[in-house]
Amino acid sequence: MDRAPGAGRVEETSSTREADKVAGPKSREAIQQTSPPSVPVSRFYPSGSYPEGEVMAYAEADHLVRTTSEEKRALERLNFKSYNDIRRAAEVHRQVRRYAKSVIRPGMKMIDIVEMVESSVVKLVEAKGLRSGIGFPTGVSLNNCAAHYTPNTGDASVLGPNDVMKLDFGVHVNGLIIDSACTLTWNPRYDRLLEAVRDATNTGIREAGIDVQLGDVGSAIQEVMESYEVELDGKVYPVKAIRNLNGHSIEPYIIHSGKSVPIVSGREMTRMEENEFYAIETFGSTGKGWVHDGGDCSHYMKRADAPHVVPRSASAKQLLHHINTVYKTLPFCRRWLDSKGQTKHLIALKSLLDSGVVSAHPPLYDVKDCYTAQFEHTIVLRPTCKEVISRGDDY
């Protein structure tokens, strides 16, 4: 680990350092983040240059060659705009999640939680069509639900004091997506579970690198994850890596772009490559370590490899036009369609699903009465170093 995460957090004292360099002390007094956050992050960085995440060295044998290579440094300069765009998204994520973690409490409606997060993202990233905005629907999956739950319109669910909630949300700038998640609890009995998954995610980040086989990353993650146990109500449970969930590569406007980062040992020999972006995410469970579809689906996405289809019905044509214009291939949810006036979308959405244009991503559950946790960061394998772009001082 060569460098601490970038400056620029919710509190005024750290998030105005870059502004001080450009505009002086008077700007420092003027720029403060609000509660809830509403000041765009661009106000804190008037130079237009956003802070790096955590910078980490590659394996020792490769590190010196890469850091001293003028060719590698030149490649990084060529990619500065992409790095800077996604760092802007990361700064939004850090500020929003810090506020969200400080105010989310049992008794809140789940729909209020996600709308608070998404409203803050829209303001801080200065959402503008496909140029900047929310990366995907905010996940607030509870307990044995590991992923892909966001409330649909009318969902009256309330967060409970003994719930384990995965807060998973995304921010994009020019299609470059920060995908980062953490787990929130209000009962210390889950601390060991969270520690196991956080440790496993950090292990995956440490093991990732150029030319590394994805299967080797999964083996290291599983070894760490499953070295933990958690005691609940007098019974000891081994923490199991959820075998059919994984991390993934990310490309512009495509959240899952083709490569999977397993979280268990396997024979995946595909290698990571220079300048690729990855979401390194791990899921741990006190249950079977295997999830299945269940519940009311909320998450959808236009397939990046969707066939060219002209829908037969006017409603399906109109919905597809809306999806292409507003989301492109970014994930969306039914709640968003309702808010955009697409209130009678179910039949049209089913038509697009049946034709293979859109894919559905229902909630994913392990066995009843178990608990699951998740931690996730977005990294980029820069030519000279590895950058954990979404790293903050919280996780």
C-alpha positions, 0 to 999 in steps of 0.5 A: 500500500503506497498511498492513503485514499484521496482527500475529499469527504463529506466534512468541510475540513477535508473536502476543501483541500483541493479548493484551497490550492486553487481559490484560497482561504475564502473559498474554504469558508464558503464551501461546505457540504449540507446535510443531507448532501446537496452540494455537487462535488465539482464545487470542492474541486474547481480545478476539475481534478479529482482525488485518487483512491488507494494506490497499491503496488503490484507484486514485487517482481513486477512493481519496479519495472512498471513504475519506472517505465516511461511507456507505462507512465505515458499510457496512464497520461493518455487515460487520465480523463477516464480515471478522472471521470470515475474518481469523480463518481467515487467522490460522490459515492464516498460522500453519499455513503458516509451521510447514509451510514450516519442516518440510516436507522431501524424504523425507517421505510426501505423505500425512504432509504433508497430514495434518500441515497439516490436523491443525494447521488443525483445532486452531487454528481449533477446528473445529466442524462447519460453523461452522469447519474446513478449507476444502478438501482440502490440495493438494500437487501436484508438478512438471507437476501444477498443481492438485487432487492430494491423496493418497488413502488408501494413496498411498505417494508421497514428496517428492523433492529436485528436486520443485516442490510447490504447497502449497494449503490452505483454512480457513473460519469460518462458511463464509467461506473463506481460499484461499491457496497458495504453491510450495515447492522445495529446489533454487535452480534453480527460483527464477526460476519462483517469482519469475515466478508470485509477481510475477504474483499480486501484479500481479493483486492490485494491478490488482483493484478495484471496477468493474475488468473481469476481462479487464484483470486477466488481461492485466496478469497475463499480461504480467508472468508471460510477461516471465520466463524460467528456465534448466534444465539449460542450456536456457532456457524461457519462463514461460507462464501456464496459460491454462485455470486462473484465480482466482475469486470466493468466497461462503460455503461456495462456493469457486468462486462464479461469476466467474473471474479470468483469468490471460491476456489475453481479452475477459472484460468482467465487472466486480468489485463492492464487497464481493466476495471473490476468490482471486487465483491465478496458475499459471506453467509451463515447458511448454505452459501448458495443463492436462488431467485425469489420474491418480487423482481425489481432490477432489469437491464437492457442486454449489451448483446440484445438482438435487434427487435422491433416490438409489435405493441406500441407500449413495448416500442415506447418503453424500449425507446425510453430505456434506450434514451434514459438508461442505455445498458445501465440497470434500472428498476420498476420504481424508476419507471413509475417515477418517469411516468411509465406507470403501466409498464408490466406488460410492455416489460414482459414483452421485452423480456420475452424477446431477449432485449431486456434481462431480469435480475430478481432478488437472490436468497440463501436459506431462510433465517440465515444472514448474508453480508457483502463488501465491494470496491471498484478497482482499476489495473493501471499500467504502473499500479493498482488503484482502489478507486472507491476506497474511503476512510470507512471501508 
